[in-house]
Amino acid sequence: MKSIERAAITRILVDLIKADKVIDRREIEMYMTLKETYGISRQDEITAYNMSLSKAITVLKDCDKDILFQFLYTCREMALSDGLCAREEALLLTGLQHCLSLETANCNIISEAIDPVWFEDNQILYVESRYNKQVNHAIKEAYRAITNEFKLCGFEFVFIPLVAQNYIDTPPDLLGEIVAMLRPSMTTEAIRNLIKTIKLLKTDSFCIEQLHHKLGFTDLMSVPPSFLIKIGQSRVGEKIFANYLCLHINLDIIDILGQIQRFTDMFLNFHSTDNVNLSLKRNEQGRFLYMGFYRQLFEILTFQKAVTCHLLVDFIHGNIYFPEVEVELSRLHRQEKALYTLFIYESRVGGINFTAPVTTTQFEVFNKYLKLIQRKYALIYRAFGGEAEKAPDITDIDKRSPMITRIKKAILQQRDKIYEAERFIIARNREGTYSINAAQSAFLVRDFQNTAVPINIFGSELFLNLGMNS
């Protein structure tokens, strides 16, 4: 057995021992025996300490099937060594059985350094990165049966479209007052936008924009229709990782209820208890449920996190946008957007200096330089839908300075969402040169030649034409 495989086994054994938050003497004695059986060294334990459960599962999937069969049996024996298989142990065993057995391989483990505050341990969330009409229809048709099946195991099933529907059914004035009470610092406009976002919420957009972009679930960017089930957490190095079983729905034969029943049967087979906690609270007329996923959804949508962003210049819609955080630079007119785009272009060659030379002999060269800058600005102004001949004279400081100020203000208003927002500000150095410090790779463009997928702005047809006009 390879050292990486021994480390993977160690990772799983340690997680299993710690799962129920009680380290039993019999578990440690069994672990010491297994160390000898698998030849686990101190270095293997160190490697395992820095390995995620997801990585461990990936490593073991390539192992000999007889070894995996024996290992899964060993895990079950360890969980039952104290005569009781706790819920936490049963969840981990269910995840292992699904991912490492031949019969149920259509799944994977997701391990992310996610703050546990975002999801409760008993929640099962339907996820998809692209809308699947058949699966969504099947879930809606069998929603009651699915919910009841999960409740037998103490799980709360979360289906985003029905959560959004409950918000839609709440009277607008009541919902507005509730949001204002819960987030008194939000402006009236922000409250309206939040309510609109909630009511238009879809599973795919929630996965990509909220779970992936905002909370950091990297594996959900391209996830097929699946059930996301938390099966525990692990210390990986100096971080705590949450572990999720991502159980993919069979799209060849869509039998969602049958698939769920197989999952719950396996879980209940492991879980040795007579008691299951169920919440019977629900939305009613005149009452707004603020618990479970309803509370968490509200917290996620209002959570502000500065993230590394690209800046997208969108000539199709005429705006400048940070796609990762869904922020548009608002209250900027065509003239400011064109000026900012000009500074993006010129920053590649050091920026723009509007300071007049001291000697008269340099004036002719300086005037030619200003005319060239103005001509480039006019071309960009036209790309934003204006008439080149009517482009403002940016060589005039009285026109240029207020525009730069408005651009700076628009960016700084979003500094709580954009990591190192100052990089995108038009800055002036000691020599009087204006430039933008963000890397060239941070700037994207969407134009009529690239309507589907944005490209780096320096490869756009407009910027190539600007170079020809230099």
C-alpha positions in Angstrom: 0.0 0.0 0.0 1.3 3.5 -0.9 2.0 6.1 1.7 -0.7 8.4 0.4 -3.2 5.6 0.7 -2.2 4.9 4.3 -2.6 8.6 5.0 -6.1 8.6 3.4 -7.1 5.6 5.6 -5.7 7.4 8.7 -7.7 10.5 7.8 -10.9 8.6 7.7 -10.2 6.6 10.9 -9.4 9.7 12.9 -12.5 11.5 11.6 -14.6 8.4 12.6 -13.1 8.3 16.1 -13.8 12.0 16.7 -17.2 12.0 14.9 -19.4 11.6 18.1 -17.1 14.0 20.1 -16.3 11.1 22.5 -12.9 9.3 22.1 -13.5 5.9 23.6 -10.7 3.7 24.9 -11.8 0.8 22.8 -11.7 3.0 19.7 -8.1 4.0 20.4 -7.1 0.3 21.1 -8.7 -0.6 17.8 -6.9 2.3 16.0 -3.5 1.1 17.4 -4.3 -2.4 16.0 -5.2 -1.0 12.6 -2.0 1.1 12.5 -0.1 -2.2 12.6 -2.4 -3.9 10.1 -2.0 -1.1 7.5 1.5 -0.2 8.4 0.6 3.4 9.3 3.7 5.4 10.4 4.0 8.7 12.2 4.7 10.4 8.9 1.4 9.0 7.5 -0.4 10.5 10.5 1.2 13.9 9.8 0.2 13.7 6.2 -3.3 12.7 7.1 -3.6 15.7 9.5 -3.1 18.0 6.5 -5.4 16.0 4.1 -9.1 16.8 3.6 -11.7 14.0 3.7 -12.5 14.8 0.1 -8.9 14.1 -0.9 -8.8 10.9 1.2 -11.9 9.6 -0.6 -10.4 10.5 -4.0 -7.2 8.6 -3.2 -9.0 5.5 -1.9 -11.3 5.2 -4.9 -8.3 3.9 -6.9 -7.5 1.2 -4.3 -8.1 -2.5 -4.8 -11.8 -3.3 -4.3 -11.1 -6.1 -1.8 -9.1 -3.6 0.3 -12.0 -1.1 0.2 -14.5 -3.7 1.1 -12.5 -4.8 4.2 -11.8 -1.2 5.1 -15.5 -0.3 5.0 -16.2 -3.3 7.3 -13.5 -2.1 9.6 -15.1 1.4 9.8 -18.4 -0.1 10.8 -16.7 -2.2 13.4 -15.0 0.8 14.9 -18.2 2.9 15.0 -19.9 0.1 16.9 -17.0 -0.7 19.2 -18.6 1.2 22.1 -22.0 -0.6 21.4 -23.6 2.6 19.9 -23.5 4.2 16.4 -24.1 7.9 17.0 -25.8 10.1 14.4 -22.5 11.7 13.5 -20.8 8.3 12.9 -23.8 7.1 10.9 -23.6 10.1 8.6 -19.9 9.6 8.0 -20.4 5.8 7.4 -23.2 6.6 4.9 -20.9 9.0 3.0 -18.1 6.4 2.9 -20.4 3.6 1.8 -21.8 5.8 -1.0 -18.5 6.9 -2.3 -16.3 3.8 -1.9 -18.7 1.0 -2.8 -19.2 -0.2 -6.3 -23.0 -0.1 -6.2 -23.3 3.6 -5.3 -20.5 5.4 -6.9 -22.5 8.4 -8.4 -21.4 10.8 -5.8 -18.5 12.7 -4.3 -17.3 14.3 -1.0 -17.0 18.1 -0.9 -14.6 19.4 1.8 -14.5 23.2 2.2 -13.2 25.6 4.9 -16.7 26.9 5.4 -18.0 28.7 8.5 -20.4 26.2 10.1 -22.9 29.1 10.9 -24.2 28.9 7.3 -25.8 25.5 7.5 -27.3 23.3 10.2 -26.2 19.7 10.4 -29.7 18.3 9.7 -30.2 20.1 6.4 -30.2 18.5 3.0 -30.1 21.0 0.2 -31.0 20.4 -3.5 -28.2 21.9 -5.7 -27.6 22.4 -9.4 -25.4 24.8 -11.4 -27.7 24.6 -14.4 -31.4 24.4 -14.3 -32.8 20.8 -15.0 -36.4 20.9 -15.9 -37.1 17.2 -15.5 -35.5 17.0 -12.0 -37.2 20.1 -10.7 -40.5 18.9 -11.9 -40.0 15.5 -10.3 -39.0 17.1 -7.0 -42.1 19.3 -7.0 -44.4 16.3 -7.8 -42.9 14.2 -5.0 -42.0 17.0 -2.6 -44.3 15.8 0.3 -43.0 12.2 0.0 -39.4 13.4 -0.3 -39.8 15.7 2.8 -41.4 13.0 4.9 -38.8 10.4 3.9 -36.0 12.7 5.0 -37.9 13.6 8.2 -37.8 9.9 9.2 -34.1 10.4 9.6 -34.4 13.9 11.3 -33.4 15.8 8.1 -34.9 19.1 6.8 -35.1 19.1 3.1 -34.4 22.5 1.4 -35.7 23.2 -2.1 -34.9 26.7 -3.0 -37.9 27.4 -5.4 -40.4 26.6 -2.6 -38.4 28.7 -0.1 -38.6 31.6 -2.5 -42.3 31.0 -3.0 -42.9 31.4 0.7 -41.3 34.8 0.5 -43.4 35.7 -2.5 -46.5 34.7 -0.5 -45.6 37.0 2.3 -47.4 40.4 2.0 -44.9 43.0 0.6 -45.5 45.5 3.3 -45.0 42.9 6.0 -41.8 41.5 4.4 -40.4 45.1 4.0 -41.0 45.8 7.7 -39.4 42.5 8.7 -36.3 43.1 6.6 -36.0 46.7 8.0 -36.3 45.5 11.5 -33.7 42.7 11.0 -31.3 45.0 9.1 -32.0 48.6 10.3 -28.8 49.9 8.6 -30.1 49.0 5.1 -31.4 51.7 2.9 -34.9 51.6 1.5 -33.4 50.9 -2.0 -31.3 48.1 -0.6 -34.3 46.5 1.1 -36.3 46.6 -2.2 -33.4 45.0 -4.0 -33.0 42.3 -1.4 -36.7 41.4 -1.5 -36.5 41.4 -5.3 -33.5 39.1 -5.2 -35.2 36.7 -2.8 -38.4 36.5 -4.9 -36.5 35.8 -8.1 -34.2 33.2 -6.4 -33.4 30.1 -8.4 -31.4 27.0 -7.4 -28.7 27.4 -10.0 -28.2 31.1 -9.4 -28.1 30.5 -5.6 -25.5 27.8 -6.1 -23.2 29.9 -8.3 -23.7 33.4 -6.9 -24.2 32.7 -3.2 -22.7 29.3 -2.4 -19.8 29.4 -4.9 -18.9 33.1 -5.2 -19.8 34.4 -1.8 -19.3 31.5 0.6 -16.6 29.6 -1.2 -18.1 26.3 -2.2 -15.7 25.8 -5.1 -17.0 22.4 -6.2 -20.5 23.8 -6.8 -19.6 25.9 -9.9 -20.4 22.9 -12.1 -22.4 20.6 -9.9 -25.0 18.3 -11.6 -28.5 18.0 -10.0 -27.6 16.6 -6.5 -28.5 16.4 -2.8 -25.9 18.2 -0.6 -25.7 16.5 2.8 -23.4 17.5 5.6 -21.7 14.4 7.1 -19.3 16.0 9.6 -16.3 18.2 9.8 -12.5 17.7 10.0 -9.5 19.7 11.2 -7.2 20.0 8.2 -4.0 21.6 9.3 -5.0 24.8 11.2 -8.5 25.0 9.5 -11.8 23.4 10.2 -13.3 21.9 7.0 -17.0 21.0 6.7 -17.6 17.7 4.8 -20.6 17.2 2.5 -21.8 14.2 0.6 -22.9 15.4 -2.8 -25.3 12.7 -4.0 -25.9 13.0 -7.7 -29.4 12.3 -9.1 -29.5 9.6 -11.7 -30.5 11.5 -14.9 -30.9 8.3 -16.9 -33.7 7.0 -14.9 -35.1 9.8 -12.7 -36.4 7.9 -9.6 -35.7 10.5 -7.0 -37.9 9.1 -4.2 -36.4 5.6 -4.8 -32.8 7.0 -4.6 -33.7 8.9 -1.4 -35.2 5.8 0.2 -32.0 3.9 -0.5 -30.0 6.6 1.2 -32.3 6.8 4.2 -32.4 3.0 4.5 -28.6 2.9 4.6 -28.4 5.7 7.1 -31.0 4.1 9.5 -29.2 0.8 9.2 -26.2 2.4 10.7 -27.9 4.8 13.1 -28.8 3.0 16.3 -31.3 5.2 18.1 -35.0 5.3 18.8 -35.3 9.1 19.0 -35.4 11.6 16.1 -35.9 15.4 16.6 -38.4 17.0 14.2 -39.4 20.6 13.9 -43.1 21.1 13.0 -42.9 24.9 12.8 -44.1 26.3 9.4 -45.2 29.5 7.7 -48.8 30.5 8.4 -50.9 33.5 7.5 -49.6 36.6 9.2 -46.5 34.8 10.5 -43.0 34.8 9.1 -40.8 31.8 9.8 -37.4 33.0 10.9 -35.6 29.7 11.7 -33.7 27.0 9.9 -32.9 27.7 6.3 -35.3 30.7 6.1 -33.0 32.5 8.6 -29.8 31.2 7.0 -31.0 32.3 3.5 -31.6 35.8 4.8 -28.2 35.9 6.5 -26.4 34.7 3.3 -28.0 37.2 1.1 -27.2 40.1 3.4 -23.7 38.8 4.2 -21.1 41.2 2.7 -17.7 39.7 1.9 -14.9 41.4 0.1 -13.8 39.1 -2.7 -11.2 39.2 -5.4 -13.0 40.6 -8.5 -12.7 41.2 -12.2 -14.0 44.4 -13.6 -16.1 43.9 -16.7 -16.6 46.7 -19.3 -19.9 45.7 -21.0 -20.4 47.6 -24.2 -23.5 45.7 -25.0 -25.4 46.9 -22.0 -23.3 50.1 -21.5 -22.2 49.5 -18.0 -19.1 48.7 -15.9 -19.6 45.8 -13.6 -17.9 43.5 -11.0 -19.5 40.1 -11.9 -18.3 38.1 -8.8 -20.2 40.4 -6.4 -22.9 41.5 -8.8 -22.0 45.2 -8.4 -22.4 47.8 -11.1 -20.7 51.2 -10.8 -23.9 53.2 -10.5 -24.6 56.8 -11.2 -21.9 57.1 -13.9 -22.7 58.6 -17.2 -21.3 57.6 -20.6 -18.6 60.2 -20.3 -17.2 58.7 -17.0 -17.4 55.1 -18.2 -15.5 56.1 -21.4 -12.9 58.0 -19.4 -12.4 55.1 -17.0 -12.0 52.6 -19.9 -9.5 55.0 -21.5 -7.4 54.9 -18.2 -7.6 51.1 -18.3 -6.1 51.1 -21.8 -3.4 53.8 -21.0 -2.4 52.2 -17.7 -0.7 49.4 -19.7 1.9 52.0 -20.9 2.2 53.9 -17.6 -0.9 56.0 -17.6 -1.8 59.6 -18.8 -0.1 62.8 -17.8 -2.0 66.0 -18.4 0.6 68.3 -16.9 1.9 70.8 -19.4 5.7 70.9 -20.1 7.8 73.6 -18.6 9.7 74.5 -21.8 7.9 75.9 -24.9 9.9 73.6 -27.2 8.0 70.6 -25.8 4.6 72.1 -26.3 4.1 70.9 -29.9 4.8 67.3 -28.9 2.5 67.7 -25.8 -0.4 69.1 -27.8 -0.1 66.2 -30.3 -0.2 63.8 -27.3 -3.3 65.4 -25.9 -5.0 65.3 -29.3 -4.2 61.6 -29.5 -5.6 61.0 -26.1 -8.8 62.9 -26.9 -9.2 60.9 -30.2 -8.9 57.6 -28.3 -11.4 58.8 -25.7 -13.8 59.7 -28.5 -13.6 56.2 -30.0 -14.4 54.7 -26.6 -17.2 57.2 -26.1 -18.7 56.0 -29.4 -18.3 52.4 -28.3 -20.6 53.2 -25.3 -23.2 54.5 -27.7 -22.3 58.2 -28.0 -21.3 60.3 -30.9 -17.6 60.7 -31.2 -17.8 64.4 -32.2 -19.8 65.2 -29.1 -17.4 63.5 -26.6 -16.4 65.9 -23.8 -13.0 67.5 -23.9 -11.1 65.5 -21.3 -8.0 67.7 -21.7 -10.0 70.4 -19.9 -9.3 69.9 -16.2 -12.6 71.5 -15.2 -14.4 68.7 -17.1 -12.0 65.9 -16.3 -11.5 66.3 -12.5 -15.2 66.0 -11.5 -15.5 62.9 -13.7 -12.5 61.2 -12.0 -14.0 62.1 -8.6 -17.3 60.5 -9.4 -15.6 57.3 -10.6 -13.5 57.1 -7.4 -16.6 57.6 -5.3 -18.6 54.9 -7.2 -15.8 52.4 -6.6 -15.2 53.2 -2.9 -18.9 52.8 -2.2 -18.4 49.1 -2.9 -15.1 48.6 -1.0 -16.8 46.3 1.5 -17.5 43.9 -1.3 -14.5 44.3 -3.5 -11.2 43.0 -2.2 -8.6 45.8 -2.4 -11.0 48.1 -4.2 -8.3 50.8 -4.2 -6.6 48.9 -7.0 -9.3 50.0 -9.4 -9.2 53.7 -8.5 -7.6 56.2 -10.9 -4.6 57.3 -8.9 -2.2 60.2 -9.5 1.5 59.9 -8.7 4.1 62.5 -7.8 4.9 63.2 -11.5 1.2 63.9 -12.2 0.5 60.7 -14.1 -2.9 59.1 -13.7 -3.2 55.3 -13.9 -5.0 52.2 -12.5 -2.9 49.8 -10.4 -4.9 46.6 -10.9 -3.3 43.9 -13.0 -4.2 43.7 -16.7 -5.8 40.3 -16.1 -8.4 41.9 -13.8 -10.1 43.7 -16.7 -12.7 41.9 -18.9 -14.9 43.1 -21.8 -18.2 42.0 -23.3 -18.8 43.5 -26.7 -20.7 42.5 -29.9 -17.8 40.3 -31.0 -17.8 38.5 -27.6 -21.4 38.3 -26.5 -21.4 35.0 -24.7 -18.1 34.8 -22.7 -16.2 37.9 -21.6 -12.5 38.1 -22.7 -9.6 40.1 -21.4 -10.1 43.7 -22.5 -6.7 44.1 -23.9 -7.5 41.5 -26.6 -10.7 43.3 -27.6 -11.2 44.7 -31.1 -11.7 48.2 -29.6 -8.3 48.1 -27.8 -6.6 46.7 -30.9 -8.0 49.6 -32.9 -6.9 52.1 -30.3 -3.4 50.8 -30.7 -3.6 51.4 -34.5 -4.6 55.0 -33.8 -1.5 55.6 -31.6 
